[in-house]
Amino acid sequence: MGFEAKAYQENHRTSYLLDNVRLEIDSWPLIPPYLEIEGDSVDEVRKTADLLGIAPNSLTSVNTTEVYTRYGHDLTAIKELHFTN
């Protein structure tokens, strides 16, 4: 097909289901693990966050690139992203 890889990125994900809401713990190199709460509505996400004791003002809807930016990394400039073992 002629495609060329633009980058290689490793990550680990642990998934849980709580009352039809998906809880995803994502681990990526260079940044701390973070929790994604994925539901069918904003209300579901907020209710689940409340159940887990997560304050509403700590919720965000940014993507992984923005998470990296918050920790001072430009993910688009990193061609290979590996965990160090």
C-alpha positions, 0 to 999 in steps of 0.5 A: 500500500506504500505506507511508511511508519511515522513513529513507534510508540509503546504503551500498556493498558489495563482495562476494567468495566464498572456499570457499563463505563470503561476504566482504562489505566494507560501507562506510557514512557516518560509520563505517569500512568493515568486513568481514562473514564470512558462512558456513553455520556458525560453524566456517566463519566461524572457519576463514575468519577464521583463513585471513585472519589475523583473531583470533578475539577480534575477531569479533562477530555484531552488526548495523549498528545496533550497529556505529553505536552502537560509534562513538557514533551512534544509527542509529535517530535518523538520518533520512537517511544520505548519503555526502559527495562 
